[in-house]
């Protein structure tokens, strides 16, 4: 099973709050509405239907260059 993370904060309409983790400790970047939502690792964890997951907090949005 691939490692997963729980995303906290950012846009309310993200398609999913539980996402694959690229590498433990790395930033998670989600493509959303013409840009990217960035999430940073936090010290927290949360119990989910997928098990105990690390919490990644929203930190910024970047636009996709046209």
Helices and strands as residue ranges (DSSP letters): E 4-8, E 18-20, E 28-32, E 35-48, E 51-63
